[in-house]
Each structure stands twice: as C-alpha cells, then as structure tokens.
Amino acid sequence: MASQDYITLDRTNDKMPLVGFGCWKIDSATCADTIYQAIKTGYRMIDSAQIYGNEVEVGQGIKRAIDEGIVKREDLFFVTKLWNTYHGKNNVRPAVERQLKDLGLTYFDLYLIHFPVPCEFTPIAEAYPPPGWIKPGKEKFEYERSPIQDTWREIEKLVDDGLARNIGISNFNVQTILDMLTYCRIKPSVLQIEHHPYLQQPRLVDWVKKQGIHIMAYSSFGPISYNEMTATGKNTPTLFDNETIKSIAAKHDKTPGQVLLRWSTQRDIVVIPKSLNAGRMAANLGVFGWSLDEEDLKAIATLNAGLRFNDTMEPAYGIDLPIFD
C-alpha cells in the first residue's frame, strides 16, 4: 500500500490522512465499485456530502471493503457534510441520521457544514437526496432564518452523542469563522475550501491555520470539475497543461497531478482528489517521500490569479449570491 502522511486534529488527536478520496460527481451506477477500488488502492479517507446524491452507494463500497477484510471501520476516516436545506435547529439531527443510515455507519470521523448558507427547508420525506439551492417548485433562491450559531450548536451535539468525532466547516470566510469563534463550545477542526495554484488564498489559509484550524482543499486540479458547469471553468486552461506545472513535473519525474497534490500536502493542506481510473488513483497517492524545492514553490506562487471555479455568482447556480466576496 502507498505511504501516507497525516495531520493531527487538535481536540481529539485523531490522525487525518493528508490524501483522501473525493466523491463529488461519481455516478451512482459506478460509485460502489469506485469507492471499493479506492480503499483497495490504499485510500483511508473518503470525503462525501448529502448533495452528491450517492451516499447509499458510497456506503456499499465501504461495506464491501470491510466485509472482505481489506479494512476495519476504525481504519477509515470518513468525512461528510450537512446540506444547506437542513440548517434549522430541528432539521440537523434527522438529516444526520438519514446519512448514517444510508452509509451504514454509526459515526462520522469529521462532519462539516457545507456552506454558510441556510436555504429554505425541504423535508426529507419530500426530496432526498436534498434539492440544490432552490426549493422544488420555487423559481428563485430563498434563505431561511436559521442562524449559523443555532446550526453549530446542533453540530456540537453530534460530538456529545458520539455521532461525529470531529466537526468543521466548508466554504466559510474569515468573517463567518471569526463570528463562530466568539460563540462555539467546540472549535471547528477543519475548514474545507477551494484551493489550487489559480486560487491560493494565502491570507485566508494563514489566518485559519493560526486559529488552530486545519485546511482541506477541494478542486486541487483547478477547473477540471467545473468545465461543464461554469464559464470560468470552461474558459480556463487546465493546470495539467500549464507550462510551469509541466516543467516542475518533468524536473521531479512526476505527473502534473502529483505536483499539484504535493504542493498542498507539503504545506500540511489535506487534499481529496477523485479519479475513476485505477492507475491515476494510485498515482494520486504517490505524493510522499519527495518534495518540491523553494524554486518550485516560488514558480507556483506566480500562478495565483484569483480564479474561483466554485463561484455562486456563476449563472449555472441560479442564486445570485456572492458568498465569497
């Protein structure tokens, strides 16, 4: 099995793998086999979410790997997220219990609030997996009067009741995190954000780390996952074809993907790449035992262009909500 490095989460001292496997945009028809193959390849962290619509199949893949003796449950670090429609204080626990049931798990290693955006509630009995940003039957986005403070209190109760070992947040900015730090009983362990050479966010990353909160990156390969969704993604050259990244890859006899992942993991930023190809799955784990040098890091720093691909202001989202501004 490929080597792996870890970060230690402050409150629990749990070891979180620096490289995990992401579940976004994995088709339900192939998801169980994909997750099984990822675990067999050596992945020990899986990153999921309600809105991905494939948690039943993710659970099936995990169960197969456990049943075959490849791993035990305690060998896995499982991450998932609360979708925006369940921010109401009476809606968090039913949503979490549905996830546990679908996944066939009794607890999560890390549970995140997916966005700091309370969307209008849609009952699980009416629609599950949850709808996107707009309530079914409505034509536009409506927010719900559910303060993040109330949502977080319910998330903290998951720790109290043994349903989540660690808790955290995703897509939050400094302002929302600072507000949370004024009232939280349990500080978030992790912040998950879009992070790649085109969107480096150094001030956010540095400040969050100073608060004792670890960074988990999504979209480490840049625009690839968004080239069919957003104009920015479609019109931005892939990082795999970027001459700087290709040159660094050739220098170290690595793939561009490995360089992109090493750029994060070398700085203790967790990554969650996804691939449906067994060879690339294995390659994405091959980011330990070597390092980028100072010249490489300086070259990659010049690629920062503030290009956000998961931008809620893109027409594809239909919500006209600049949450990252």
N, C-alpha and C positions, 0 to 999 in steps of 0.2 A: 504494500500500500504506500502511496505517496506520503512524504513527510508533511507535517502540518505544524504551524506555529499558532499561538493563542494569545489572547488578551485576558486579563483577569478583571472581572466585574467587581466593583468596589464593595458593595454591601454583602454579597453572598460568597465572594471569592470563586464563583463559578468560572470555569475556563471556556471562553468563547472562541471557536476557530476563526482564524483570520480569513479563511476562504470557505464560503458556503455555496449552496446551490439555489438559484432563484427559480420561482415557479410561475412568474408572470408570463402570460401568452403561451402556455403549454396547453395544447388541445386536450380536452377530456379523454378523447379516444386513445391517446398515447401516453397520457400523464402517468398512470400507474407504472407502466413499464419504464418510463423515463426516470422516475424517482428511484425505482428499484435499481436501475443501472447506475445512477449517480451514487447511491450508497455502496453498491458493489465496487465501483471505481475508487471509492475512498472518501467521498464527502460525508461529513458528520454533522454538518449544519444545513438545515433546509429553511428557506425563507418563503413564507406563504402569506395569503391575505384572503379575507372573505370575498372581496370584489373580484378576485381572479376566477372565481367560479369553478374551481377544480379541487377543492379540499377533500371531497369524498375520495377522489382518485389518488390524491397525494397520500391519504391515509392507507389506501390499499397497497401502494408501493412500499410504504414503511412496514406495514404488516407482513408483506411477503418477505422482506429482508430480515425481519425479526424471526419469522417462522422458520426460515432456512438457516438461522444461526449465524448470519453474517454480522449482525449487531444485536446488542441488547438495547432496550429503550434508554437506559442511562448512558449509553454511548453517544446518543444523538442530542444535538442542541437544536430544538425546534422553535422557530420564530413565526409569529403571525400577527395580524393587525385587526383592529376594530374599524369597521367602515363608518363613514360619516352619518349614515341614517340612524345609527344606534347610540348617539351621544347622550340622549336623555337618560337621566339617572335611573329610571325604571327599565330602561331598554338594554343597558350594558350586559347585565348578567344573562338574560335569555339569549342574547346574541353569542356570548362566550360559550354557553352550554351547548348551543347548536354546533358551534365549531368543534368542540371537544367530541361530541357525538359523531359528527361527520368524519373526523380524523381518526377516531378510535383511540384517542389519548385521554389520559386522566389529568394532565397538567401541561403547560407550556413552559419552555425554558426562558422565553422572552416574549412579552406581549406589548405591542405598540399601538398608540393612537395613530391612525393612518394619515390624517390631515387635521389641522386645527380648524376644521370647518363643520359646524353642526347642520347637516342637511335635514330637510323635512322628513319626519319619521314615516317609514313604510313598514307595517307589521310583517314579521317573518311569515305568518300564515298567508299573506297576500303575495309576497315575492321573495324568493330565496333561491339562489344567491341574490344578494341585495341589488337593487337598481343602482344606476350610476349617480350622477349629480342631481338629476331632475326626477322628482317623484312621478311614477307612472300616471298618465292621464293629465299631467300638467305640461305647460308649454315653456315654462321658464324656471330657473333655479329659485328656490325659496329657502332661506336659512331658518333654523329653529332656535327658539330662545332657551338653549341649553349651554350654560357657561362651561368652559373647559375645566374650571375648578370643580364643578359637580361631577363631570365625567371622570376626572382624575381620582376623585375620592372613591368612585366605584372601582376604578382600576386598582387602586391600592388595596381594596378589599379582596381582590383576587389573590394577592400575596398572602393576606391574613388567612385565607381559606385554603391555601395550598394549590390553587389553580394556575398560578403563574409564579415562577421562581424570581424572575426579574421583569421589570416593566420599563417602558420607554416611549419615545415619541418619534414621529416621522414628518418631514416637511414643515417643521416649526422654524421660525426665525428667532433672532436674539430677543426681540421684544416679547414674544409669547413665552419663550423659555424663562426670561427674567421674571416675568409675572408669575410663572409656575413656581419658581424657586422661592417666592415670597409666601406661598401657602402650602406647598407639598409636605406631606408627612414622610413619604418615601421619594427620594430624588430619582428622576429618570436615570437609568443606567446607560442608555444608548440613544443617540439621535441618528436616524436614517435620512440621508439626503442624496440628491443627485450630485455626483462628484466625478469629474473626469478632467483631462487636460484642457478641454474647451470651457469648463466651468469649475474653477479651482476653489473659489470662495475662501481664500486664506484667512480673512478676518473672522468669519463665522467659525471655521474649523478651529482656529487658535483659541478663540474665546470659549467655545464649548469645551474643549479639552481642559482649559484652566478651571472649569467648574467641576471637573471630575466625571464628565460625561463622555463616553466613547463614541466615535463616529463610525457609522456603517454607510458605505457608498452603494448606491444603485446606479445603473447605466454607466458602468465603468468603461464601456466601449463607445460611449458617446451617442451619436444619432441613430445607430442601427435599429434599435427597438421602436423608434419613432418615425422612421422614414415613410411609413404609410399613414401616419396619424396627423402629423403637423407639417406646416410649410417649412419651419426652421429645420426639422429633421430631414425632410426631403431634399432641401437645398444645400445642406452642409456636407462636404466630403467626409467620408468615413475616416476615423482615426487609424484604421488598419492601413489606409492608403496614404497617410500623412508621411511626408518625406523624413521629418525629424524622427518620428516613431520607428519608421522602417530602418533608418540608419542606425539607431540605437539597438534595434533588434539584431541587425546583421553583426554589429560590433560584439554582442554577447552570445551570438549563435542561438538566439531565442526567437519566438514568434512575436509579431506586434502585440497580440493579445497578452502574452506573458509579460511584456514590458509594461503594458497599461496596468495590469494587475499588480505587478511588483512595485510600480510607482506608488500605489496606495498602501500595500501591505508593509512596505519598508518603513512607512511613516505610521504604522500601527492603526491604519484605517482598514476596517473589515470590508471585504468585497463579496458579492453574491452573483457571480456570472452564471449564465444559463447557456447550455448547448444541448442539442438533440443528437449530436454526433459523438460516439464513444471516444474517438481519438482526441477531439477537442476537449471533451470532459476531462480526460486525463491530463492534457496539456495545460489546462487552466489551473490544475493543482500544482503544476511544476514551477512555482514561483518562490521556492525557498532554497536555501543553500547557495544563493548568489545574490549580488546586489548591484544596483545602479550606482555609478560614481557621481561625484559632485558636478562634473561636466554634463552628465546626462540630466541631472535634476535641473540644472540651470537652463538647459535647452528646452526641457518640457515646460518649465515655468513660462517661457516666452509664448506658449501656445494658448495661454489663458485669454479668452475672448468674450467671456460673459455670456456664452451661448447656452441658454436653458432650453432643453427639449421637452421636459415635462412642465409646460407653461400653461397654467389655467386660463390665460388670456387668448390662447390659440382658438380659432373658430371651432375646431373639432370638439372642444369641450362644451361649448354652448352655454357657458355660465357667466362670462364677462366678470371674472373675479380675480384681481391682481394680488393674490395672496403672498407673492414673493417680493412685492415692491415695498 
